Amino acid sequence: MKKFTSVNDVLDINYLIDRAVYYKSNPFADSVLGQNKRMGLLFLNPSLRTRISTQIAARNLGIEVIVLNIDKEGWNLELNEGAIMNGTKVEHIKDAAPLLGAYFDIIGMRTFPGLSNKEEDYNELLLSQLMRHSGIPIVSLESSTLHPLQSLADLVTIWENHNKITRPKIVLTWAPHIKAIPHCVANSFAQWINKWDNADFVITHPAGYELSEQFTEGANIMHSQKEALAAADFVYVKNWSSYTDYGKVCCEDSSWMLTEQHLADAPDAKVMHCLPVRRNIELSDEILDGKRSLVTQQGANRVWAAQAVLAEILKMS
């Protein structure tokens, strides 16, 4: 694996899941694999789980890690070709990226969508320019459209909690929020589950919250949350803003918040959320603090997902 920006960079999802599970039991098995290697973690928006889990994963492999909050500690980057830089952009990505490539052996980059220009966000200009000009492997720590490290941890969590006998029913359900939220986690989860193709996958949301078909093709899309949740094995709760009316909040129906009552027809369902979560807005306390919740396990599995990815990249470098 030469980069990790989406599920399309992964040759064998099940192998990667197996490696993550292996590292969970043997965290220091490859502690010299990354010896004398350096990784830069570049953040343009806040992070708790992604930052810490990737640092731990890298250090478990012997990689030295340097973190830069580039939105606060770096220069404002220009991304456009042929730009006349007479405004607020101080440094061009074409000048910064090759130096980052010289400083590091791997770069992890976390970007964030503006949620105002769909074309700009979905072109992933910053990530693509970094890959083009740095010359070294890039790991997405969340981009404008996808969050692949989260999705891999999600699949590890599902694998650990499934009986391995029957084909699980996995439901991704929209939930309310107090503001417009990006599509990254929902897009990525849909993309990974569809490519994994080991589950019956349903996406449920109010009308107007359809995600891009490039990520949801293969899923059963339903507007009835009650019908979608029936007999579910895993319920992934996540808010996202409108894709069609880009970045807008077109419905604030509080009845979509997941509670025990919603799961009356899914008595064995486990509930997932990527965190951070707005308690009693997206998910009720009774769910989050109850036996159904897998959210802590999901977050902990972020370490092993990142470690599996970094190990595969190191083996190719």
C-alpha positions in Angstrom: 0.0 0.0 0.0 1.6 3.2 -1.2 -1.0 5.6 0.2 -4.2 5.5 2.3 -6.9 8.0 1.3 -9.9 5.7 0.7 -10.9 2.1 0.6 -9.8 2.1 -3.1 -6.2 2.0 -1.8 -6.8 -1.3 0.0 -6.3 -4.5 -1.9 -7.8 -6.8 0.8 -10.1 -5.4 3.4 -10.2 -8.6 5.4 -6.4 -8.8 5.5 -6.2 -5.3 6.9 -8.9 -6.1 9.5 -6.9 -9.1 10.5 -3.7 -7.1 10.9 -5.5 -4.6 13.1 -6.8 -7.4 15.3 -3.3 -8.9 15.4 -1.8 -5.6 16.6 -4.4 -5.2 19.2 -3.1 -8.4 20.9 0.6 -7.7 19.9 1.1 -3.9 19.8 4.9 -4.1 19.8 5.3 -7.0 17.5 6.8 -4.8 14.8 8.4 -2.1 17.0 11.4 -1.7 14.8 9.6 -1.7 11.5 9.5 2.1 11.5 13.0 2.6 13.1 14.7 5.7 11.7 11.4 6.8 10.0 9.7 10.1 10.6 6.0 10.9 10.2 4.4 14.3 10.1 0.8 14.8 11.3 -0.7 17.9 9.8 -4.0 19.2 11.1 -6.2 21.9 9.7 -9.1 21.2 12.2 -9.4 19.9 15.7 -8.8 16.3 16.6 -8.8 14.0 19.7 -9.0 10.4 18.6 -7.3 10.7 15.2 -4.4 12.6 16.6 -3.7 10.5 19.6 -4.4 7.1 18.1 -2.2 7.8 15.1 0.6 8.9 17.3 0.4 5.8 19.4 0.2 3.6 16.4 3.2 5.2 14.8 5.3 4.9 18.0 4.3 1.3 18.4 6.0 0.7 15.1 9.1 2.8 16.1 8.2 5.8 14.0 9.2 9.3 15.2 6.1 11.6 15.1 6.0 15.4 14.6 2.6 17.2 14.9 1.8 20.5 13.2 -1.5 22.4 13.7 -1.0 23.9 10.3 -4.1 26.1 10.5 -2.7 27.8 13.6 1.1 27.3 13.3 1.7 27.3 9.6 1.3 29.6 6.7 -2.0 30.1 4.8 -1.6 27.9 1.8 -2.4 28.7 -1.8 -3.6 25.7 -3.8 -4.4 27.0 -7.2 -2.1 26.8 -10.2 -1.0 30.1 -11.7 -2.2 32.1 -8.7 -1.1 35.7 -8.3 -0.3 35.6 -4.6 -1.2 39.2 -3.7 -3.8 38.3 -1.0 -3.8 36.4 2.3 -2.2 33.2 1.0 1.4 33.3 2.0 2.9 30.0 0.7 2.0 27.8 -2.3 1.5 24.1 -1.8 4.0 23.5 -4.6 6.7 25.1 -2.5 5.7 23.6 0.9 4.9 20.0 -0.1 8.3 19.1 -1.6 9.9 20.2 1.7 7.5 18.2 3.7 8.4 15.3 1.5 12.1 15.9 2.3 11.5 16.2 6.1 9.2 13.1 6.5 8.9 9.6 5.3 5.1 9.6 5.7 2.6 12.4 6.0 -0.8 12.2 7.7 -3.1 15.1 6.7 -6.4 16.2 8.2 -8.4 18.7 6.1 -11.9 20.0 6.5 -14.6 20.9 3.9 -15.9 24.5 3.7 -19.4 23.1 3.0 -20.1 26.0 0.7 -18.6 24.9 -2.6 -19.4 21.2 -3.4 -17.0 21.0 -6.4 -14.1 22.4 -4.5 -14.7 20.1 -1.5 -15.2 17.0 -3.6 -12.2 17.6 -5.7 -10.0 17.2 -2.6 -7.6 19.8 -3.9 -5.3 20.1 -0.8 -5.0 16.3 -0.4 -4.4 15.7 -4.1 -1.8 18.6 -4.3 0.0 17.2 -1.3 0.2 13.7 -2.8 1.3 15.2 -6.2 4.1 17.4 -4.9 5.4 15.7 -1.7 6.6 12.5 -3.4 6.0 10.4 -0.2 3.1 8.2 1.1 0.1 10.2 2.3 -2.4 8.9 5.0 -5.7 10.7 5.2 -6.6 11.6 8.7 -9.9 12.8 7.4 -10.4 14.7 4.2 -13.2 16.9 2.8 -15.2 13.9 1.8 -13.8 10.7 3.5 -12.5 9.4 6.8 -10.9 6.0 6.0 -9.1 5.4 9.2 -12.4 5.7 11.1 -14.1 3.3 8.7 -11.4 0.7 9.1 -11.8 0.9 12.9 -15.5 0.6 12.4 -15.1 -2.6 10.4 -12.7 -4.0 13.0 -15.3 -3.3 15.7 -18.1 -4.9 13.7 -15.9 -8.0 13.0 -15.2 -8.3 16.8 -18.8 -8.2 17.7 -20.4 -10.3 15.0 -21.1 -14.0 15.3 -19.4 -14.8 11.9 -22.2 -17.2 11.0 -24.9 -15.0 9.6 -24.7 -12.0 7.3 -25.2 -9.0 9.6 -27.7 -6.2 8.9 -25.9 -2.9 9.2 -27.9 0.3 9.3 -26.4 3.8 8.9 -29.0 6.2 10.3 -29.0 10.0 10.0 -29.4 11.8 13.4 -30.2 15.5 14.3 -27.4 18.0 15.1 -27.2 21.6 16.1 -25.2 22.6 13.0 -24.3 21.6 9.5 -21.9 18.6 9.6 -19.7 17.2 6.7 -20.4 14.0 4.8 -16.9 12.5 5.5 -17.8 9.8 8.0 -21.1 8.8 6.4 -19.5 8.7 2.9 -16.6 6.7 4.0 -18.6 4.2 6.1 -20.9 3.6 3.1 -18.0 3.2 0.7 -16.2 0.6 3.0 -19.3 -1.4 3.8 -20.3 -1.6 0.2 -16.8 -2.7 -0.9 -16.5 -5.2 2.0 -19.7 -6.8 0.7 -20.2 -9.0 3.8 -23.3 -7.4 5.1 -26.9 -6.3 4.2 -26.4 -2.6 4.2 -29.2 0.0 4.7 -28.9 3.8 4.9 -31.9 5.7 6.4 -32.4 9.4 6.5 -35.1 12.0 6.0 -35.8 13.2 2.4 -33.2 15.7 1.3 -30.2 14.0 3.0 -29.3 11.7 0.1 -25.5 11.2 0.0 -23.4 11.1 -3.2 -24.2 8.0 -5.1 -20.5 7.4 -5.8 -20.3 6.3 -2.1 -23.8 4.8 -1.5 -24.3 2.7 -4.6 -25.1 -0.9 -3.5 -26.9 0.2 -0.3 -30.6 0.0 0.3 -31.8 3.6 0.9 -34.9 4.1 3.1 -36.7 7.1 4.4 -38.5 5.2 7.1 -36.2 4.9 10.1 -38.5 2.5 11.9 -38.6 0.1 8.9 -34.8 0.4 8.4 -33.9 -0.4 12.0 -36.0 -3.6 12.2 -33.8 -6.7 12.9 -30.6 -4.6 12.7 -27.4 -6.1 14.1 -25.4 -2.9 14.0 -26.7 0.7 13.9 -24.3 3.4 13.0 -25.6 6.8 14.1 -24.3 9.9 12.3 -25.4 13.4 11.3 -24.6 14.9 7.9 -25.8 18.0 6.0 -27.4 18.0 2.6 -25.4 16.9 -0.4 -27.9 18.1 -3.0 -28.5 21.5 -1.4 -24.9 21.4 -0.4 -24.0 22.0 3.2 -27.5 23.0 4.2 -29.6 21.7 7.1 -32.9 20.8 5.5 -34.5 19.0 8.4 -34.2 19.1 12.1 -36.5 16.4 13.1 -35.7 15.5 16.7 -37.6 12.2 16.4 -34.6 10.7 14.5 -32.5 10.8 17.7 -31.8 7.1 18.5 -33.3 5.8 21.7 -34.2 2.4 23.1 -37.7 2.9 21.8 -36.4 3.1 18.3 -34.7 -0.3 18.7 -37.8 -2.2 19.9 -37.7 -4.3 16.7 -33.9 -4.8 16.9 -33.4 -6.3 20.4 -29.8 -7.4 19.7 -28.6 -4.4 17.9 -25.3 -2.8 18.8 -24.9 0.9 18.4 -22.0 2.8 16.9 -20.9 6.4 16.6 -17.5 7.9 15.6 -17.5 10.5 18.4 -17.6 13.3 19.4 -21.4 12.8 20.0 -24.0 15.4 21.0 -25.7 13.5 23.8 -29.5 13.6 23.8 -29.4 15.2 20.4 -28.0 12.4 18.2 -28.1 9.6 20.7 -29.8 9.2 24.1 -27.9 8.7 27.4 -29.7 5.4 27.8 -28.1 4.1 24.5 -24.6 5.6 25.1 -24.4 4.4 28.7 -26.0 1.0 28.0 -24.9 -2.4 26.9 -25.6 -1.7 23.3 -23.0 0.9 22.9 -19.7 0.1 21.0 -18.5 3.7 20.9 -15.6 3.3 23.3 -14.4 0.1 21.6 -14.6 1.9 18.2 -12.5 4.7 19.5 -9.9 2.4 21.0 -9.7 0.4 17.8 -8.6 3.6 16.0 -5.0 2.8 17.3 -5.0 -0.7 15.7 -6.5 0.5 12.4 -3.9 3.1 12.1 -1.1 0.7 13.0 -2.2 -1.8 10.4 -2.2 0.9 7.7 1.1 2.4 8.7 2.7 -1.1 8.8 1.6 -1.9 5.3 2.9 1.4 4.0 6.3 0.9 5.7 6.6 -2.6 4.1 6.2 -1.0 0.7 8.7 1.9 1.3 
